[in-house]
Amino acid sequence: MSFAFPLALGIGAVALAVVTALHVLSWRVPEPRVLPTARFLPGGSPHARWRRVAPSDAGVWALRMLALAALSLAAAGPVVSTPSSGVARVIVADLSRAVSDVAELRDSVRVAQQGAAETRLVGFDSTARLISADGVRLAPVRGELTAGLVLAVRHARALAERRGEVEIIVVTPAVRESQSVALGAIAGAWPGSISWRRVAAATPTSASLGPDTVLPSTDDVVGAAMRAAGAASTAGVRVTRNTLTAADTAFARSGGVVVEWLAIAEDTTLGALSGGGRAMVGRLGRASVPAGTPLLQWSDGEVAATQTSLGAGCVRRVGVGLPSRGDFVLRPGVSAVLRALLVPCHAADLTPTEQVSWTHGVTGKLPAAAQPNVWITRALILLALVALVAEMMVRRRRRTVAVPMRASQLEKAA
């Protein structure tokens, strides 16, 4: 038997030593007794006391030691079984439109499974789920690697309870549209090995673009911001500061992007906005937007811009007030966030990323955690409670018996 938290044994040993020392130092007060030769003593009290060198309440001491020992063993977490040997792997397969060849994906998954004592296969497209090897099929949707990695870490922790080593392997083209700023934090929650194997990315199809771009004037802060973000050189974008007109809806139906930017004054407090994997901070106004697919988000999770499909294109509504003074809207960081509003509605960004920062390499495998035996722990706690109850009953009984005995002895002495 081993222990998951051996430090608790040391703390328990110190507690046992302290209790023993207190009992040794607490000498028992002897009962008063009448001397047999009391009649030869001069007037005065016929009683005398002597000191008995013995610790007080040996029975109480034994019960307290038993309770402390049982609690110490329970806190240490007794482990009666050892983890199984062999490497376990959680394989995350990209099933989204980013993958070019499903046969190559299946081959990569089979190679990743080789040599593992136990495997779990997580597939992800717009959602993540456990699948079998026969369930590796592609879907024409955007991939959410974040969801796949969250589910993979959850199953890796479950495998770590009974396996010596656990690895996470991600099979993906690692394109830009499947990445997110949260990947680093999610991967950091798993201290073991996270590696990835690249498969070929699909070739992006050309998007149907609407008519020529229409922007507000440069006197409008939104017009200046969108021009700085590159809207003037992006085909098929129409930005309006008013409610949508028939011309705007026709523009969207033909395949264009209509950005309905609500008229909002700038705020006096700082706000943080993120989108397209970038973030900006400034004195920004804020307003609610209609429901739709989130494009921009505030730092507290509220949605700042949404998208709804309309015909071959879409309508994007923005509830952000930009500062009208200074060069805030001309800063590169602000332009990088606003470019999320210029991406074609149904286009896929299938550009493979050169570096993947969320991996931990192929080292640092996580050893299986020793899991305490629940039933033994509960039995030890129950034993400690029984010992404490018995100790209380012994002390109560001694107090009840000692009082009448002492009174009767004093009466005889008198």
Secondary structure, DSSP 8 states (H G I E B T S, - for coil): -EES-THHHHHHHHHHHHHHHHHHHSB-----EE-TTGGGS-SS--EE-----SBS-HHHHHHHHHHHHHHHHHHH-EE-S--EEEEEEEEEEE-STTBS-HHHHHHHHHHHHTT-SEEEEEEESSSEEE--GGG----SS---HHHHHHHHHHHHHHHHTTEEEEEEEEEE--BGGG--TTHHHHHHT--SEEEEEE--B---------SS-B---TTSHHHHHHHHTTGGGSSSEEEESS---HHHHHHHHTT-EEEEE------SSEEEEEETTEEEEEE-EE----SSEEEEEETTS-EEEEEEEETTEEEEEE-EE--SSSSGGGSHHHHHHHGGGTS-TT-----B-S--TT--TT---EE------HHHHHHHHHHHHHHHHHHHHHHHHHHHHHHHHHHHHHHHH-
